[in-house]
């Protein structure tokens, strides 16, 4: 039986696509960047600023939320949107990546992953069925299948074993999701590391199973950008044209621009808020490290043409002072500045695709980044 499709493809320009994804909590314009609210909160930035910046959808983390405060507790409090105050669309990951990256003591079997909580050492089992159960308790609009992600570089045998296990877990995840109410979605995740034939096998297997959307996982985990882009080029043509495509855990503005050019619709990354907490701003002219002493006497804003107030109005000297002083406000301002930049970039990408000028926009944007930050007047 075919799954209902909630994705409308509006326009294409080369391989780049713009569309609309309809969820129970609202509409998502694509290409879309999802800010990451790991534990039900966006680090250093309020939900209203995320909304005002233009984000349609955010990401919540199954691993962290199932451990604290607990999926059952969140469900009893009305679900993740009501619990957090974010009333728009939300995607939750499966928890598998965090199990692999945060839990030193873990055991992977055919049935599940058993691990020790990084909070209190308690033994926890996460199976595909439990992952879907947790995501349904959270009430996310888009759930992800349980998979095993292998960090690169890795031996081919390890990559193939994890890919095949992920395919079997994809089937179990889909069966577990069958009772979800209409309108909610489950995405499959293509694995296969940096081996093209394994990526092909994974993608074809997922399409045969059938999902509401398809993700490309296991990238941005240590491989060069060229390898990541090559794997997208291998996988994207295999995925159904009329379903959304999600590149997990990516990335820099350049990564996003290049992935859109290869047919990707959705992205997530902690980079805007993480870099903000470390004194780095994203701007039209590339990254600006506010820790550098050259900003101490610079009265200019980061971008006087920006629509975002903090980007347009805050002096670089003041932001430098906040960062060097360790003031929380510095991290807050730079986090919102970065989230706003990412959302502006996505809007500009969507507009360019709709106008049929994406390649021109891509070249102009890359030239601006290459130009770099301009010197004080």
LUMFI-275667 format. One line per 4 residues: number of its first residue (from 1); their letters; for each residue x, y, z of N, C-alpha, C. Coordinates in steps of 0.001 Angstrom, whole numbers. Atoms other than C-alpha are relative to their C-alpha. Layout:
N
NUM) A) X Y Z X Y Z X Y Z  ...
END
This chain:
377
1) XXXX) 849 -1193 0 0 0 0 881 1239 0  -812 -1209 89 1419 3388 -992 -317 948 1142  177 -960 -1085 1948 6021 1675 -499 1327 -533  454 -1339 367 183 9364 1578 1208 912 -156
5) XXXX) -1101 -934 245 2421 12104 208 -423 1392 438  314 -1325 -535 2493 15431 2071 933 1077 -559  -1002 -898 581 5141 17058 -138 -432 431 -1386  305 -555 1320 4407 19353 -3087 1253 654 -557
9) XXXX) -1146 -593 672 7248 20159 -5473 -498 1182 -826  509 -1223 625 6708 23756 -6594 802 388 -1232  -839 -417 1118 9682 24506 -8848 1345 -693 99  -1360 524 48 13031 23123 -9939 851 925 -858
13) XXXX) -966 -771 791 16147 24811 -11307 1265 -834 -38  -1021 1026 -9 18637 22212 -12433 -445 -1089 964  367 983 -1016 18733 19692 -9595 -608 638 1239  537 -701 -1172 17754 22356 -7033 -1527 22 -59
17) XXXX) 1450 103 -85 14156 22136 -5821 -530 912 1100  709 -673 -1084 11720 24242 -3846 -1397 -587 75  1281 654 -168 8559 22843 -2378 -664 377 1302  804 -265 -1192 6091 22681 466 -345 -1340 634
21) XXXX) 284 1212 -754 5777 19989 3144 -1066 327 1047  1116 -280 -903 2464 19905 5033 19 -987 1164  -37 817 -1208 2560 18626 8633 -1194 331 886  1114 -300 -905 -36 18434 11438 139 1339 724
25) XXXX) -212 -1258 -714 1536 21545 13007 357 1158 -921  -239 -1109 903 1917 23646 9886 791 -391 -1229  -661 199 1286 3613 24034 6539 1480 354 86  -1447 -203 45 7360 23815 5895 397 330 -1431
29) XXXX) -519 -374 1306 8907 25683 2976 1374 -639 -187  -1278 639 272 11776 23818 1350 672 652 -1199  -923 560 -986 14727 23915 1116 -148 671 1374  198 -458 -1375 14483 24216 4896 1204 -365 849
33) XXXX) -1018 288 -1014 17068 24484 7657 -686 -82 1355  607 232 -1312 16002 23067 11032 990 325 1112  -823 -207 -1192 17622 24684 14083 -198 -1158 979  11 1185 -858 18462 22033 16672 -268 385 1448
37) XXXX) 339 -162 -1407 16729 22094 20046 214 -1323 717  -389 1342 -432 18562 19090 21476 -881 -543 1114  737 481 -1169 16848 18781 24847 -1303 766 198  1247 -756 -93 13689 20717 24027 223 1483 194
41) XXXX) -314 -1424 -113 15439 24085 24054 1080 335 -1018  -1016 -484 922 17476 26122 21596 1056 717 839  -1032 -563 -871 20785 26917 23299 240 1478 -314  -317 -1410 120 21120 30665 23862 -1008 826 -767
45) XXXX) 961 -749 796 17996 31687 21956 -1416 -462 330  1386 310 -334 14269 31848 22731 -748 -469 -1243  804 499 1114 11684 30079 20606 -577 1133 -843  610 -1080 783 10109 33409 19620 992 585 -992
49) XXXX) -1003 -501 924 13401 34503 18057 233 -988 -1143  -95 1011 1053 13657 31211 16173 -1146 183 -987  1187 -207 840 10135 31836 14884 137 1292 -810  -140 -1284 684 10806 35497 14059 1082 -38 -1081
53) XXXX) -1074 104 987 13965 34533 12185 -464 -663 -1285  551 600 1205 11812 32567 9753 27 -1510 -42  -30 1465 -5 12237 28938 10812 -1421 -558 -9  1299 676 45 9277 26749 9875 -16 -1246 858
57) XXXX) -84 1299 -652 10508 23579 11578 1283 -70 810  -1177 197 -846 12930 22609 14353 177 -1488 266  -318 1393 -279 14583 19389 15482 129 -218 1503  -162 435 -1377 14318 17615 18828 740 -1328 39
61) XXXX) -874 1166 -67 16630 14855 20026 -589 -1099 880  659 1117 -685 15081 11524 20973 833 -543 1151  -877 559 -1030 18082 10246 22934 -49 838 1272  -51 -864 -1178 18318 13245 25239 -1368 112 678
65) XXXX) 1326 -193 -581 14566 13664 25719 -532 -1269 657  470 1245 -618 13935 9979 26465 689 -225 1347  -708 146 -1265 16566 10132 29215 -418 1064 1015  412 -1093 -878 15438 13490 30621 -751 1046 -803
69) XXXX) 784 413 -1166 12666 14402 31298 -722 -1323 -170  683 1262 252 11330 11178 29711 -1163 185 -961  1033 -115 1030 9022 10551 26771 -1394 -104 584  1325 166 -593 6115 9379 28893 -433 1257 749
73) XXXX) 325 -1238 -710 6301 12531 31027 -390 1100 -999  329 -1014 1003 6340 14761 27942 -1372 -269 -606  1317 346 553 3357 12872 26504 -1118 389 959  1016 -343 -1000 1429 13349 29761 -207 1511 97
77) XXXX) 87 -1464 -51 2160 17089 29536 -458 607 -1323  603 -494 1224 672 17340 26061 848 -101 -1247  -861 136 1162 3554 16465 23754 1077 1067 -54  -1191 -832 13 6783 18164 22809 -288 1452 -366
81) XXXX) 304 -1377 371 5259 21215 21132 -595 783 1170  615 -690 -1139 3075 22096 24107 990 136 1150  -968 -2 -1092 5834 21208 26564 1027 1121 -169  -1060 -975 247 8360 23523 24912 -518 1395 -320
85) XXXX) 512 -1282 456 6108 26286 23620 263 273 -1468  -152 -103 1456 7171 25703 20016 -1206 -699 -626  1241 575 499 3829 25191 18287 20 -279 -1493  -129 289 1415 5160 24624 14788 467 -1420 -239
89) XXXX) -481 1338 349 6380 21528 12941 1306 -341 708  -1200 474 -680 9029 19424 14628 369 -1379 -537  -552 1304 377 11235 16541 13493 822 -515 1172  -863 608 -1008 12828 14124 15942 884 -1046 -654
93) XXXX) -866 1064 502 15846 11977 15178 -279 -1280 783  330 1296 -603 15859 8315 16147 714 -250 1311  -814 239 -1189 18450 8585 18918 1215 -857 -268  -1084 929 286 20791 6148 17198 1371 651 -55
97) XXXX) -1306 -649 130 23549 8633 16392 565 359 1364  -487 -380 -1327 23752 9892 19979 432 -1215 811  -427 1220 -677 23909 6334 21287 1423 -345 -428  -1321 361 514 26902 5742 19050 1074 1001 422
101) XXXX) -1018 -1025 -231 28645 9045 19792 216 323 1473  -97 -422 -1394 27926 9599 23501 210 -1149 980  -36 1113 -943 27829 6141 25028 1196 -896 -285  -1197 813 194 31209 4495 25427 -310 -1485 213
105) XXXX) 370 1385 -282 29646 1339 26839 -1309 -301 -704  1197 320 767 27221 56 24210 199 -1348 -679  -25 1288 676 26323 -3221 22583 -1082 0 -1055  949 36 1111 24701 -3520 19171 -307 -1444 -333
109) XXXX) 452 1320 412 22649 -6631 18454 -1061 168 -1082  1058 -62 1004 20078 -7497 15814 -1252 651 562  1252 -484 -589 17318 -6586 18230 53 1473 386  -20 -1346 -576 18522 -3311 19745 1429 423 309
113) XXXX) -1253 -505 -558 21326 -1149 21076 -196 142 1502  16 -146 -1449 22011 -1435 24787 1166 907 386  -1039 -969 -347 23929 1425 26362 -196 505 1424  52 -642 -1312 24687 3274 29569 -298 1481 -189
117) XXXX) 340 -1415 68 23079 6671 30041 1199 854 378  -1103 -909 -337 25612 9501 29986 -350 850 1219  415 -792 -1165 23571 11105 32813 287 -707 1318  -121 701 -1295 23572 8440 35522 521 -1419 -123
121) XXXX) -539 1346 176 25011 5264 34024 -1042 -1086 -64  1057 1013 43 21636 3506 33954 20 -738 -1332  32 817 1207 21322 665 31452 -1299 256 -750  1165 -325 827 18973 1536 28585 77 -812 -1279
125) XXXX) 76 706 1277 17823 -488 25574 -836 819 -974  709 -740 1043 16832 1269 22374 -98 -875 -1235  291 806 1182 15234 -858 19670 -714 882 -1024  799 -770 959 13578 345 16454 -1415 259 496
129) XXXX) 1365 -162 -501 10212 -222 18085 -65 1021 1124  -9 -961 -1105 11129 1714 21218 306 1405 -516  -288 -1311 572 12618 4557 19156 -1260 624 -593  1244 -525 578 9354 4930 17227 -1013 307 1098
133) XXXX) 921 -262 -1115 7346 4629 20451 335 1327 680  -413 -1250 -643 9378 7439 22033 -359 1192 -873  291 -1125 896 8999 9664 18979 -1501 259 -103  1453 -188 12 5246 9054 18918 -467 631 1314
137) XXXX) 338 -624 -1279 5037 9916 22637 363 1479 -7  -394 -1404 93 6923 13133 21915 -967 780 -876  984 -653 861 4377 13895 19197 598 752 -1165  -645 -706 1106 6836 14968 16503 -756 -236 -1299
141) XXXX) 665 115 1297 5444 15620 13036 719 -980 -913  -816 889 827 8311 13725 11393 901 -811 911  -854 911 -747 9939 10686 12974 1015 -617 -949  -1055 627 792 13118 8993 11798 128 -1466 390
145) XXXX) -257 1413 -287 13784 5281 11487 1222 -143 890  -1202 343 -755 16282 3731 13895 1058 -525 -971  -1078 459 862 19645 3253 12184 1284 -75 796  -1340 -5 -590 23288 2618 12956 902 835 -887
149) XXXX) -877 -917 733 25694 5361 11920 1448 -339 334  -1419 306 -166 29374 4561 11387 821 1240 -338  -872 -1147 265 31964 7312 11666 1018 -358 -1077  -996 186 1047 34261 7721 8681 1336 611 417
153) XXXX) -94 1187 844 36804 6594 7783 -263 -1287 780  293 1295 -621 35804 2988 8453 257 -1096 -1022  -179 1149 882 36427 -461 7039 -1307 -303 -730  1187 287 801 34065 -1491 4263 -901 -1029 686
157) XXXX) 806 1030 -651 32958 -4562 6212 -875 593 1105  779 -646 -1057 31858 -2381 9145 -1115 865 -588  1004 -844 637 30051 48 6824 -1140 -854 -545  1034 860 591 28215 -2784 5041 -856 -651 1073
161) XXXX) 778 616 -1080 27206 -4510 8276 -1014 985 564  894 -1009 -561 25744 -1266 9662 -1099 381 -992  996 -343 1015 23978 -485 6375 -1085 -1064 -87  986 1080 71 22321 -3889 6190 -866 -62 1256
165) XXXX) 771 -32 -1237 21304 -3701 9848 -994 1159 -25  886 -1161 83 19849 -237 9242 -1190 -274 -918  1115 355 880 17758 -1610 6366 -1002 -904 720  922 874 -750 16341 -4342 8584 -727 796 1071
169) XXXX) 652 -855 -998 15672 -1770 11283 -1002 950 -653  949 -854 715 13960 411 8658 -1338 -707 -151  1239 760 131 11408 -2332 8041 -736 -75 1337  632 75 -1321 10789 -2723 11768 -538 1360 437
173) XXXX) 461 -1346 -344 10530 1044 12235 -1310 315 -711  1222 -277 744 7908 1260 9499 -1194 -750 580  1099 770 -610 5822 -1524 11035 -440 636 1317  333 -612 -1292 6022 194 14422 -737 1318 -172
177) XXXX) 603 -1308 242 4876 3475 12877 -1406 -102 -592  1266 161 721 1774 2033 11198 -1213 530 752  1141 -466 -797 -522 3089 14061 -28 1517 180  -35 -1458 -149 464 6789 13823 -1209 630 -688
181) XXXX) 1145 -673 624 -2416 9187 13053 351 524 -1386  -257 -551 1339 -2817 10467 9476 691 1361 84  -699 -1283 70 -553 13362 8539 1390 -30 590  -1335 130 -579 2402 12286 10653 866 -847 -934
185) XXXX) -882 590 1002 5460 11099 8740 1167 -747 624  -1199 756 -358 8313 8606 8972 953 44 -1186  -1025 -47 1033 11548 9072 7032 951 -1181 174  -1068 981 -4 13984 6314 6096 1344 680 -133
189) XXXX) -1342 -583 14 17743 6873 6325 939 -880 -817  -970 712 833 20180 5841 3593 1377 61 648  -1358 100 -526 23503 4637 4970 912 -572 -1080  -944 538 977 26560 3162 3276 1330 698 -30
193) XXXX) -1300 -635 -120 29406 5424 4330 442 688 -1274  -562 -633 1190 31661 6512 1471 177 -1004 -1135  -75 1053 1024 31101 3391 -657 -1224 114 -914  1158 -243 869 28894 4186 -3687 -951 -1178 -143
197) XXXX) 903 1137 205 27554 665 -4250 -820 -325 1244  774 206 -1228 26539 384 -597 -1060 1084 157  1001 -1074 -6 24811 3774 -812 -1150 -334 -950  1039 364 959 22949 2553 -3915 -920 -1070 584
201) XXXX) 786 1095 -552 21840 -648 -2186 -907 488 1119  795 -527 -1101 20656 1239 882 -1170 816 -520  1062 -863 522 18702 3821 -1102 -1085 -820 -692  993 823 704 17031 1218 -3320 -819 -833 976
205) XXXX) 725 768 -999 16138 -892 -299 -1043 836 723  953 -889 -675 14500 2073 1435 -1176 339 -899  1088 -328 929 12511 3010 -1671 -946 -1182 -136  846 1199 89 11265 -571 -1888 -892 -136 1233
209) XXXX) 803 37 -1227 10112 -420 1737 -1076 1070 -44  941 -1100 144 8468 2961 1153 -108 863 1241  84 -949 -1117 8645 6060 3397 -595 1314 -490  534 -1315 349 7089 9516 3519 1088 922 -537
213) XXXX) -1141 -783 443 10549 11004 2965 1261 -809 226  -1244 760 -37 14163 9941 2710 1143 897 442  -1157 -733 -498 17253 11060 4589 1277 -670 -475  -1340 521 247 20924 10654 3773 769 191 1293
217) XXXX) -689 -50 -1285 22715 9807 6996 1446 -430 -126  -1373 482 -26 26250 8975 8007 982 864 -739  -931 -942 601 27807 12070 6430 250 1141 984  -433 -1038 -932 29451 15126 8015 467 -637 1310
221) XXXX) -502 713 -1180 31083 12626 10387 1508 -203 -95  -1448 58 73 34710 13296 9525 572 -66 -1393  -488 95 1374 34905 12910 5755 140 1386 -625  -108 -1284 696 36002 15743 3403 -1320 372 -678
225) XXXX) 1233 -443 646 33283 17874 1844 -198 -656 -1363  106 602 1331 34059 16426 -1590 -610 -1390 60  567 1336 -164 33221 12936 -332 -1490 103 303  1412 -200 -325 29949 14151 1175 -806 331 -1252
229) XXXX) 726 -411 1197 28906 15832 -2064 -68 -1139 -1012  8 1143 919 29889 12769 -4099 -1047 -1024 406  1005 968 -469 27691 10549 -1929 -1420 512 -239  1312 -563 335 24753 12934 -2366 -310 -248 -1467
233) XXXX) 195 204 1436 25236 12687 -6120 -300 -1461 -322  291 1415 210 25152 8897 -5848 -1419 -357 437  1258 422 -617 22011 8721 -3696 -1216 759 -530  1175 -817 315 19729 11618 -4684 -754 -480 -1242
237) XXXX) 759 429 1181 18894 10333 -8206 -816 -1279 215  735 1241 -270 17693 7030 -6719 -1286 274 778  1140 -301 -859 15244 8684 -4327 -1163 553 -821  1168 -464 763 11669 9416 -5484 -17 1519 -123
241) XXXX) -19 -1435 240 11424 12866 -7029 -1065 724 803  1114 -662 -668 8127 13611 -5308 0 -110 1509  -109 110 -1459 9327 12921 -1754 1137 881 501  -1068 -863 -528 11409 15210 509 1277 -773 271
245) XXXX) -1328 573 -209 15146 14560 821 719 818 1066  -540 -641 -1206 16919 15340 4083 1440 -451 205  -1408 280 -276 20698 15559 4593 259 261 1471  -36 -93 -1455 21233 14868 8280 1318 580 512
249) XXXX) -1164 -520 -697 23593 16908 10450 842 992 -774  -747 -922 869 24641 19406 7742 -691 1348 -1  -1407 -84 -157 26108 21888 8018 377 1464 -117  -401 -1382 253 27996 25026 6983 -874 598 -1097
253) XXXX) 755 -589 1120 26313 27547 4666 461 -519 -1355  -499 523 1272 28578 26309 1861 -486 -1425 -234  524 1362 125 27594 22684 2543 -1450 27 -477  1422 -80 336 23934 23673 2344 -190 442 -1445
257) XXXX) 141 -508 1363 24309 25666 -869 348 -1080 -1019  -420 1036 943 26157 22817 -2586 -931 -1201 27  936 1125 -84 23743 20163 -1321 -1331 328 -674  1209 -426 712 20737 22159 -2554 203 -149 -1507
261) XXXX) -308 116 1426 22422 22264 -5959 -52 -1439 -478  35 1419 326 22381 18450 -5829 -1322 -651 385  1343 530 -170 18697 18088 -4951 -468 -259 1414  396 213 -1396 18496 18187 -1122 -993 1079 438
265) XXXX) 1096 -885 -415 15433 19734 566 43 426 1469  68 -270 -1436 16053 19652 4340 1380 -204 628  -1288 31 -690 18993 20231 6691 -213 242 1490  -46 -392 -1417 19792 20425 10409 1454 42 429
269) XXXX) -1355 -54 -546 22899 21353 12367 -6 879 1248  -157 -820 -1207 23935 22721 15766 918 1189 -243  -1045 -987 264 26487 24996 14067 -405 1450 279  318 -1411 -255 24557 28318 14220 93 379 1472
273) XXXX) -39 -338 -1419 24148 28206 17995 1334 -377 640  -1300 390 -574 27377 26338 18798 1069 1029 -345  -993 -1000 376 29493 28778 16816 -279 1335 670  344 -1222 -708 27583 31670 18352 517 1 1424
277) XXXX) -501 97 -1378 28498 30447 21823 1515 119 66  -1458 -93 43 32131 30442 20720 483 1275 -691  -417 -1316 467 32120 34006 19405 83 165 -1502  -87 -53 1454 31679 33325 15694 -1361 331 -595
281) XXXX) 1231 -400 684 29056 35036 13522 60 -420 -1458  146 254 1424 27817 33951 10093 -612 1236 -647  489 -1191 688 27306 36831 7658 28 -226 -1509  -31 70 1466 26862 37532 3956 1409 -99 -542
285) XXXX) -1388 -8 450 30630 37890 3749 838 -1020 760  -710 1084 -656 31539 34690 5541 -35 109 1516  -27 49 -1455 32366 33973 9170 840 1145 559  -721 -1057 -707 33471 36695 11578 272 -480 1418
289) XXXX) -373 430 -1347 35386 35693 14703 114 1234 887  40 -1195 -840 34451 38316 17286 1013 -53 1131  -1056 53 -1009 37234 37131 19589 1245 771 -449  -1205 -655 514 39809 38749 17328 97 1448 474
293) XXXX) -221 -1336 -575 41336 41935 18755 -324 1113 -990  231 -1063 979 40814 43827 15488 -1423 555 65  1379 -487 -109 37110 44166 16367 -199 928 1202  169 -719 -1268 37754 45943 19687 -390 1462 -180
297) XXXX) 290 -1424 229 37509 49457 18196 -837 227 -1255  752 -81 1256 35244 48708 15219 -1469 325 294  1375 -382 -317 31929 50602 15449 -1032 -568 -966  943 482 1000 30398 48908 12402 -829 -1173 515
301) XXXX) 739 1221 -259 27610 46357 12685 544 -1133 -868  -433 1122 830 28117 42898 11212 -458 157 -1436  522 -215 1350 25927 43814 8239 -1065 1088 69  924 -1135 -120 24285 47216 7990 -1222 -136 -904
305) XXXX) 1146 211 884 21947 45915 5263 -899 -1141 459  785 1136 -470 20615 42981 7290 -1367 433 508  1326 -238 -548 16929 42782 8183 -79 -374 1476  45 458 -1398 17791 41198 11558 586 1089 893
309) XXXX) -429 -1158 -792 18068 43929 14245 1387 -136 621  -1296 140 -673 21041 42514 16146 1152 1 -986  -1037 2 1032 23012 41957 12944 245 1417 -499  -61 -1342 584 22258 45476 11741 422 1072 994
313) XXXX) -134 -1095 -961 22488 47461 14979 1138 -157 1007  -1027 199 -1036 25040 45882 17349 1396 246 -579  -1364 -275 447 28563 47256 16982 887 -1225 205  -954 1091 -152 31327 44739 16419 823 167 1276
317) XXXX) -767 -250 -1226 33236 46406 19262 -760 -495 1225  800 443 -1138 30344 45671 21623 -81 -1529 50  48 1462 40 29999 42070 20482 1339 -590 426  -1337 437 -422 33767 41645 20884 133 105 1517
321) XXXX) -73 -189 -1448 33533 43054 24407 -786 -1075 737  828 1007 -662 30705 40680 25343 650 -1368 -46  -634 1309 154 32539 37664 23981 1227 -109 888  -1232 41 -794 35847 38516 25643 -284 42 1505
325) XXXX) 365 -82 -1417 34075 39265 28932 -725 -1238 488  733 1200 -381 32273 35941 28890 -1443 269 367  1388 -337 -297 28896 37673 29074 -956 -908 -773  984 872 633 25955 35386 28361 -685 694 -1168
329) XXXX) 659 -742 1069 24420 38121 26239 745 -134 -1327  -760 157 1235 27235 37741 23719 -382 -1277 -728  403 1275 601 26393 34080 23118 -1433 59 -501  1398 -104 411 22691 34909 22956 -135 796 -1293
333) XXXX) 101 -839 1190 23114 37704 20416 580 -699 -1228  -610 651 1150 25459 35725 18186 -787 -1239 -426  833 1148 361 23209 32653 18334 -1196 438 -824  1158 -463 774 20183 34622 17159 435 570 -1343
337) XXXX) -539 -527 1255 22292 36418 14530 257 -1145 -985  -325 1129 871 23431 33048 13182 -1247 -743 -476  1245 657 409 19995 31426 13192 -710 850 -1051  640 -901 961 18635 34494 11388 729 -36 -1344
341) XXXX) -729 70 1272 21426 34319 8792 -343 -1277 -761  326 1263 664 20746 30646 8066 -1396 52 -620  1359 -63 541 17022 31338 7640 -83 966 -1181  -37 -919 1133 17729 34323 5364 605 -697 -1223
345) XXXX) -618 751 1089 20008 32099 3284 -1008 -951 -634  980 942 543 17251 29497 2934 -1079 729 -787  1014 -758 736 14705 32127 1901 554 476 -1346  -615 -450 1242 17097 33523 -689 160 -1164 -983
349) XXXX) -116 1193 855 17720 29999 -2009 -1354 -342 -614  1341 318 522 13991 29330 -2307 -426 989 -1075  383 -1027 968 13424 32618 -4108 756 -179 -1311  -813 157 1213 16287 31981 -6537 -464 -1198 -817
353) XXXX) 494 1175 730 15008 28508 -7410 -1318 327 -695  1305 -349 575 11492 29843 -7955 150 910 -1217  -216 -921 1127 12869 32544 -10289 810 -636 -1127  -858 628 991 15108 30103 -12156 1382 605 -71
357) XXXX) -1312 -666 -24 18246 31984 -11097 911 -583 1074  -758 579 -1106 19703 29553 -8580 1499 -15 -278  -1429 79 284 23044 29095 -10354 661 1365 134  -543 -1350 -163 23574 32863 -10513 111 365 1477
361) XXXX) -36 -263 -1442 22687 33154 -6835 1136 -777 661  -1051 847 -572 25023 30291 -5983 1375 598 -242  -1308 -557 319 27976 31890 -7768 220 1329 716  -125 -1297 -669 27292 35350 -6319 236 -184 1500
365) XXXX) -151 252 -1435 26970 33977 -2786 1392 -529 315  -1346 530 -214 30194 32000 -3064 1048 1104 -164  -940 -1117 195 31948 35137 -4373 2 924 1209  75 -842 -1197 30707 37144 -1385 725 -650 1171
369) XXXX) -705 691 -1082 31956 34484 1026 1516 64 -224  -1431 -34 314 35325 34418 -759 588 1376 224  -451 -1386 -233 35553 38200 -540 360 210 1452  -301 -67 -1411 35460 37869 3200 -473 1291 665
373) XXXX) 405 -1160 -803 34855 40392 5948 749 1250 -469  -610 -1240 503 35493 43971 4824 643 777 1151  -749 -747 -1035 37946 46215 6667 -767 1236 439  667 -1203 -488 36783 49135 8820 254 1192 -914
377) X) -145 -1244 763 36167 52417 7026 828 1000 803
END
